[in-house]
Amino acid sequence: MSLQPQEIAPLNSLRRHVLSWLTDAFHAQETGGLSWHWSAFRARNAWQPSIAAIEGFLLSHEPRESDLLLIGGSAGWMMTSKWLSRFKTITIIDIDPLARLFFALIHGKALKRSGTAWHFERRDALKELPQLLKEHPNALVFFDNVLGQQCFRLKDEERVERLLGQIKKTLQGRHWGSIHDVYSGPIDLASPLGKMPLIRPEHILSFQCQLGEMNTASRQPEQNAKTPSSMPAPELEIQPSYMVLDGKKTSFDEGAQTLLQAVNATGEWQDHLSVEVFAPDTPSVMIPWFFKSDYCHWLQAAMVRT
């Protein structure tokens, strides 16, 4: 007995749905998933200094809105319930289907005590951002640890920069914020005396930061042949014209080096292509996150008020 075409179509749709659910549950398009939740669970105590710094940043911005549209967040591992409890309702948007379960385990009891209602929707927020803004016209929009992951998800530098550069334009007129990776890479916390890092996991220091106007610089890639006619075309790189760290204005490159030297960066670091997320001169905070004993992320956090 063979199935008819009208019977096969629903089965194929169900198969695609299940496969999509499982794929996002395991790695969430390279931005989260089961491996992330396991890492976060094991490292939660070690991450407490960075989590406390993030909480301090969030609590310093009293929300005017009673509703929160929380985009990404990967179950809120890097957040505390204290800030979330300030809202009456929270809508969580994430492609990771496991985020709902872990958010409930981490924050559910505290939000129930505060009377904060929350619900979860498995959607691609960056694709559906204009529609989500229409559905939640009065909510504070906050991107939690998601915008800096798009370099892994899209694997195309030009697409990532175009996507992240558009975010602030789409959100014009709205109150919104984000915390996201700017750089990440290996560190050496066991250097000999005299080369000890300024910042260590147990003693987090953050920088007040502003990035200047964006410039597009050309960068000549490595030459693969000796003849001038075969020289590759220069690559374009978007960089801020300057960086201000704790009131000290430097070139962008010098500012980046200050951040890396503060944690004794070694080896090759990842640029998450997120320097264009906020408009130039937006006041922000740079927070170190010691992901592992030998690996660190620099996070940028800011709230944008119209």
DAGI-V522000 format. One record per residue. N is the residue number from 0. PSI is psi in whole degrees, 0 to 359 (none if undefined). BURIAL is + if it has 16 or more other C-alpha atoms within 10 Angstrom, else -. Layout:
N/PSI/BURIAL ; N/PSI/BURIAL
This chain:
0/123/- ; 1/151/- ; 2/145/- ; 3/155/- ; 4/322/- ; 5/343/- ; 6/331/- ; 7/321/- ; 8/312/- ; 9/325/- ; 10/319/- ; 11/321/- ; 12/318/- ; 13/319/- ; 14/316/- ; 15/320/- ; 16/314/- ; 17/317/- ; 18/318/- ; 19/317/- ; 20/313/+ ; 21/319/+ ; 22/314/+ ; 23/331/+ ; 24/327/+ ; 25/317/+ ; 26/0/+ ; 27/50/+ ; 28/44/+ ; 29/14/+ ; 30/359/+ ; 31/227/+ ; 32/191/+ ; 33/317/+ ; 34/324/- ; 35/315/+ ; 36/321/+ ; 37/316/- ; 38/317/- ; 39/321/+ ; 40/314/- ; 41/328/- ; 42/4/- ; 43/318/- ; 44/319/- ; 45/332/+ ; 46/357/+ ; 47/318/+ ; 48/320/+ ; 49/321/+ ; 50/320/+ ; 51/322/- ; 52/321/+ ; 53/318/+ ; 54/317/+ ; 55/319/- ; 56/311/+ ; 57/317/+ ; 58/342/- ; 59/353/- ; 60/95/- ; 61/120/- ; 62/138/+ ; 63/339/- ; 64/151/- ; 65/348/- ; 66/143/+ ; 67/128/+ ; 68/103/+ ; 69/112/+ ; 70/126/+ ; 71/226/+ ; 72/335/+ ; 73/50/+ ; 74/5/+ ; 75/30/+ ; 76/327/+ ; 77/8/+ ; 78/162/+ ; 79/155/+ ; 80/340/+ ; 81/316/- ; 82/317/+ ; 83/327/+ ; 84/351/+ ; 85/348/+ ; 86/152/+ ; 87/321/+ ; 88/146/+ ; 89/128/+ ; 90/120/+ ; 91/127/+ ; 92/122/+ ; 93/147/+ ; 94/344/+ ; 95/111/+ ; 96/341/+ ; 97/347/+ ; 98/325/+ ; 99/312/+ ; 100/311/- ; 101/328/+ ; 102/319/+ ; 103/319/+ ; 104/322/- ; 105/317/+ ; 106/351/+ ; 107/311/+ ; 108/316/- ; 109/320/+ ; 110/328/+ ; 111/319/- ; 112/324/- ; 113/352/- ; 114/17/- ; 115/121/+ ; 116/139/- ; 117/153/+ ; 118/162/- ; 119/140/+ ; 120/126/+ ; 121/97/- ; 122/160/+ ; 123/98/- ; 124/324/+ ; 125/329/+ ; 126/325/- ; 127/18/- ; 128/312/- ; 129/319/- ; 130/320/- ; 131/322/+ ; 132/325/+ ; 133/322/- ; 134/335/- ; 135/69/- ; 136/340/- ; 137/10/+ ; 138/149/+ ; 139/131/+ ; 140/125/+ ; 141/126/+ ; 142/116/+ ; 143/104/+ ; 144/41/+ ; 145/323/+ ; 146/328/+ ; 147/354/+ ; 148/356/+ ; 149/338/+ ; 150/330/+ ; 151/326/- ; 152/315/- ; 153/330/- ; 154/36/- ; 155/108/- ; 156/316/- ; 157/317/- ; 158/320/- ; 159/312/+ ; 160/323/+ ; 161/316/- ; 162/311/+ ; 163/329/+ ; 164/338/+ ; 165/339/- ; 166/309/+ ; 167/333/+ ; 168/317/- ; 169/328/- ; 170/9/+ ; 171/132/- ; 172/354/- ; 173/154/+ ; 174/126/+ ; 175/168/+ ; 176/171/+ ; 177/150/+ ; 178/128/+ ; 179/161/+ ; 180/138/+ ; 181/314/+ ; 182/155/+ ; 183/149/+ ; 184/180/+ ; 185/151/+ ; 186/165/+ ; 187/104/+ ; 188/359/+ ; 189/32/- ; 190/154/- ; 191/159/- ; 192/136/- ; 193/340/- ; 194/21/- ; 195/143/+ ; 196/149/+ ; 197/323/- ; 198/133/+ ; 199/163/+ ; 200/324/+ ; 201/0/- ; 202/80/- ; 203/130/+ ; 204/137/+ ; 205/161/+ ; 206/135/+ ; 207/133/+ ; 208/146/+ ; 209/139/+ ; 210/137/+ ; 211/189/+ ; 212/147/- ; 213/134/- ; 214/148/- ; 215/112/- ; 216/149/- ; 217/141/- ; 218/121/- ; 219/118/- ; 220/169/- ; 221/139/- ; 222/128/- ; 223/348/- ; 224/164/- ; 225/339/- ; 226/136/- ; 227/326/- ; 228/339/- ; 229/7/- ; 230/134/- ; 231/153/- ; 232/148/- ; 233/146/- ; 234/148/- ; 235/137/- ; 236/126/- ; 237/122/- ; 238/146/+ ; 239/151/+ ; 240/336/+ ; 241/170/+ ; 242/138/+ ; 243/117/+ ; 244/118/+ ; 245/43/- ; 246/355/- ; 247/120/- ; 248/128/+ ; 249/175/- ; 250/160/- ; 251/317/+ ; 252/319/- ; 253/320/- ; 254/317/+ ; 255/320/+ ; 256/324/- ; 257/316/- ; 258/316/+ ; 259/319/+ ; 260/331/+ ; 261/336/+ ; 262/15/+ ; 263/58/+ ; 264/143/+ ; 265/163/- ; 266/207/- ; 267/132/- ; 268/152/+ ; 269/126/- ; 270/119/- ; 271/6/+ ; 272/29/+ ; 273/11/+ ; 274/346/+ ; 275/5/+ ; 276/312/+ ; 277/153/+ ; 278/153/+ ; 279/143/+ ; 280/15/- ; 281/124/- ; 282/130/+ ; 283/176/+ ; 284/135/+ ; 285/121/+ ; 286/125/+ ; 287/140/+ ; 288/108/+ ; 289/90/+ ; 290/319/+ ; 291/174/- ; 292/339/- ; 293/20/- ; 294/133/+ ; 295/149/+ ; 296/142/+ ; 297/120/+ ; 298/141/+ ; 299/133/+ ; 300/138/+ ; 301/153/+ ; 302/135/+ ; 303/118/+ ; 304/135/- ; 305/none/-
